């Protein structure tokens, strides 16, 4: 899972560096979906979203990220993070959303791989 998350964060950074802000933000949203089950990663993605908004001088998004930064870790730890939620201020904090098919497949594959490793021990 960590490498999938790193890939999306890397894609975001590369897109931002090339000036493609829409692709950069979409990669952050995908990273958010991947991170939701992990408190530290989930909070880190919201921090990345806040910093992205700061660099863009997007006050609405910065303000939207503040409560998300506070709720991300507890939501993950308590299993209350709404699955598929893309994490931006343009969506409700507690609204579940459909997971993109390619991410769903990657999440299922990662879960199956983890289960196989656990059984082998």
C-alpha positions as CSV (number, residue, x, y, z in Angstrom):
1,X,0.0,0.0,0.0
2,X,2.8,2.4,0.9
3,X,4.3,2.2,-2.7
4,X,0.8,3.0,-4.2
5,X,0.5,6.0,-1.9
6,X,4.1,7.2,-2.8
7,X,3.3,6.8,-6.5
8,X,0.3,9.0,-6.2
9,X,2.1,11.6,-4.2
10,X,5.0,11.5,-6.6
11,X,2.6,11.9,-9.5
12,X,1.1,14.9,-7.8
13,X,4.5,16.6,-7.3
14,X,5.5,15.9,-10.9
15,X,2.2,17.3,-12.3
16,X,2.5,20.4,-10.1
17,X,6.1,20.9,-11.2
18,X,5.0,20.8,-14.8
19,X,2.2,23.3,-14.1
20,X,-0.7,20.7,-14.5
21,X,-2.6,21.7,-11.3
22,X,-5.7,19.7,-12.1
23,X,-3.7,16.5,-12.5
24,X,-1.7,17.3,-9.3
25,X,-4.9,17.8,-7.3
26,X,-6.4,14.6,-8.7
27,X,-3.4,12.6,-7.6
28,X,-3.7,14.1,-4.1
29,X,-7.3,13.0,-4.1
30,X,-6.3,9.5,-5.1
31,X,-3.6,9.5,-2.4
32,X,-6.3,10.4,0.1
33,X,-8.4,7.5,-0.9
34,X,-5.5,5.1,-0.5
35,X,-4.5,6.6,2.9
36,X,-7.8,6.6,4.7
37,X,-7.1,3.4,6.7
38,X,-3.8,4.6,8.0
39,X,-3.9,7.5,10.6
40,X,-0.4,8.9,9.9
41,X,-0.6,8.6,6.1
42,X,-4.2,10.0,6.1
43,X,-3.1,13.1,8.1
44,X,-0.1,13.5,5.9
45,X,-2.2,13.6,2.8
46,X,-4.4,16.2,4.3
47,X,-1.2,18.2,5.1
48,X,-0.1,17.8,1.5
49,X,-3.5,19.1,0.4
50,X,-3.3,22.1,2.7
51,X,0.2,22.9,1.4
52,X,-0.9,22.6,-2.2
53,X,-3.8,25.0,-1.4
54,X,-1.4,27.4,0.3
55,X,0.9,27.4,-2.7
56,X,-2.2,28.1,-4.9
57,X,-3.4,30.8,-2.4
58,X,-6.7,28.9,-2.3
59,X,-8.1,30.2,1.0
60,X,-11.3,28.1,0.7
61,X,-9.3,24.9,0.4
62,X,-6.9,25.8,3.2
63,X,-9.8,26.5,5.5
64,X,-11.5,23.2,4.4
65,X,-8.3,21.3,5.2
66,X,-8.1,22.5,8.8
67,X,-10.9,20.4,10.3
68,X,-9.8,17.5,8.1
69,X,-6.3,17.7,9.6
70,X,-7.8,17.4,13.1
71,X,-10.2,14.6,12.2
72,X,-8.1,12.4,9.9
73,X,-6.1,10.4,12.5
74,X,-9.1,9.8,14.8
75,X,-11.3,8.9,11.8
76,X,-8.7,6.4,10.6
77,X,-8.0,4.9,14.0
78,X,-11.7,4.5,14.7
79,X,-12.5,3.1,11.3
80,X,-14.8,6.1,10.6
81,X,-13.1,7.6,7.6
82,X,-15.7,7.6,4.8
83,X,-14.4,5.2,2.1
84,X,-13.7,6.7,-1.3
85,X,-14.0,10.3,0.0
86,X,-11.5,12.4,-2.0
87,X,-10.6,14.7,0.9
88,X,-11.1,18.1,-0.6
89,X,-13.1,21.0,0.7
90,X,-15.5,20.5,-2.2
91,X,-16.9,17.3,-0.7
92,X,-18.5,16.6,2.7
93,X,-16.1,15.5,5.4
94,X,-18.2,12.4,6.2
95,X,-19.5,11.6,2.7
96,X,-18.5,8.2,1.3
97,X,-17.9,8.2,-2.4
98,X,-17.3,5.5,-5.1
99,X,-13.7,4.3,-5.3
100,X,-12.3,4.6,-8.8
101,X,-12.2,1.1,-10.3
102,X,-8.4,1.1,-10.8
103,X,-7.8,2.0,-7.1
104,X,-10.4,-0.5,-6.0
105,X,-8.5,-3.2,-7.8
106,X,-5.2,-2.1,-6.3
107,X,-6.7,-2.0,-2.8
108,X,-8.1,-5.4,-3.2
109,X,-4.9,-6.8,-4.6
110,X,-2.9,-5.3,-1.7
111,X,-5.4,-6.7,0.9
112,X,-5.2,-10.1,-0.7
113,X,-1.4,-10.0,-0.7
114,X,-1.3,-9.0,3.0
115,X,-3.7,-11.8,3.9
116,X,-1.5,-14.4,2.0
117,X,1.6,-13.2,3.9
118,X,-0.2,-13.4,7.2
119,X,-1.4,-16.9,6.6
120,X,2.1,-18.0,5.5
121,X,3.6,-17.0,8.9
